[in-house]
Amino acid sequence: MTEYNIPIAKTQLTSDEISSVLEPLKSGWLVQGPKVGEFEEKWCQFTNAKHSIAVTSCTSALHLSLEALDFGEGDEAIVPAFTWISTANVVEHLRGKVVFCDIDLNTFNLDVSKIEELITPSTKVIIPVHLFGLPANMEPILSIAKAHNLKVVEDAACGFGSQYRGRHVGLFGDTGCFSFHPRKSITTGEGGMITTENDELAKKLRCLRDHGAELSDLQRHVGPRPYLLADHPLAGYNQRMTDIQGVLGSTQMDRAGKILEERRQLASNYNDAFVTLEWLRTPTPTPDLIHGYQSYPCLFAPQKIDLKSVADINLKRNSWMEKLQSIGISTRPATHAVHMLSYYKNKYGLKPSDYPNSYIANDCSVSFPLYNGMTSSEQNFVIDAISGATF
Ligand SMILES: Cc1ncc(COP(=O)(O)O)c(C=O)c1O
């Protein structure tokens, strides 16, 4: 009998992609040079964004976006309570106040009906997250933002290939922020991209990522007076992507469609196999949403799910995850309820039940393995193990 050891995610790079990293090493241009430029250009073509600005991570993309929008001390940001912690951390880094908003359990995304009641005179920005590749409900978010004169920074860390009403995510807000961490569909090890339609903002973001320089090294070197240094109108950061990362991202973009198609097929196999399991709620895109399937998060609901049953379901989920691990199938909770993590719980005096759906998602969600290169025998093994479970 075959022994399985199926990870939750796995990086798949072609041999051409692997050898492409030698190009910048041989050329000697290692940081934010022509290869980063190529990657940004391909990102613009793929998403239809006007500007794409490569940075060191999605976290730095979010941080620079807020800073470029003059978000600072005392300003409030509305953030989903169920997300990766850095969506909230960047607000703290800029000495702002995190205002959590609960999520919709059907999508794991912001519950848009709860946003308006959180707005105060200090609210400056809404940060919707397209969690796991399922687009957030942007239309109501944008109209609330417009009515209250708020900025919108999209956390599209998992949003590669995700579309809302025919348009790639990341193009709706003031900026969109993407991640190239190895758990994402395209990876540069660490890395991120900011998209924006706003020329002024793009200029400021390019300046902020590069120590506040008004010209990049590449622009200076190919320009008329390469021997003169640039001015620095801002006190910026070093958030430059290397060309080694840039070429890795750029070469993967050449098979972007295939990468996404394979993930959608894997997700569709799971959807078909699990449709009859009443105790498992699978991701549910509506016809106007295209899911990028960065991962495949489900809600484990072997009994009616509410604040009374959550602890009991959590115990059952954890022992089931343990059982799956013992037969070689990795699973994970989908992500955190950030308000339950010590820093936020203590700083803001929060209880799990303050954001009940996020609490439920934290304790009752489970993601199954999904990665490019997953074989049908691996996926069938996962499907059989899940479909055969009883609770
Ligand atoms: C929703 C969300 N936001 C932000 C991030 C941070 O991305 P990075 O690791 O590129 O900083 C992640 C990473 O997993 C994420 O899932």
The ligand as a MOL file (V3000), in Angstrom:
LIG
                    3D

  0  0  0     0  0            999 V3000
M  V30 BEGIN CTAB
M  V30 COUNTS 16 16 0 0 0
M  V30 BEGIN ATOM
M  V30 1 C -4.5780 37.7780 4.0660 0
M  V30 2 C -3.1010 37.9800 4.1690 0
M  V30 3 N -2.6090 39.2140 4.3400 0
M  V30 4 C -1.2890 39.4360 4.4070 0
M  V30 5 C -0.3880 38.4040 4.3150 0
M  V30 6 C 1.0830 38.7040 4.4430 0
M  V30 7 O 1.7910 38.3650 3.2890 0
M  V30 8 P 3.3900 38.3300 3.3040 0
M  V30 9 O 3.7940 37.0650 3.9770 0
M  V30 10 O 3.7840 38.3770 1.8680 0
M  V30 11 O 3.8480 39.5270 4.0550 0
M  V30 12 C -0.8450 37.1050 4.1360 0
M  V30 13 C 0.0990 35.9810 4.0480 0
M  V30 14 O -0.2200 34.8420 4.2080 0
M  V30 15 C -2.2410 36.8750 4.0540 0
M  V30 16 O -2.7470 35.6420 3.8880 0
M  V30 END ATOM
M  V30 BEGIN BOND
M  V30 1 1 1 2
M  V30 2 1 2 3
M  V30 3 2 2 15
M  V30 4 2 3 4
M  V30 5 1 4 5
M  V30 6 1 5 6
M  V30 7 2 5 12
M  V30 8 1 6 7
M  V30 9 1 7 8
M  V30 10 2 8 9
M  V30 11 1 8 10
M  V30 12 1 8 11
M  V30 13 1 12 13
M  V30 14 1 12 15
M  V30 15 2 13 14
M  V30 16 1 15 16
M  V30 END BOND
M  V30 END CTAB
M  END
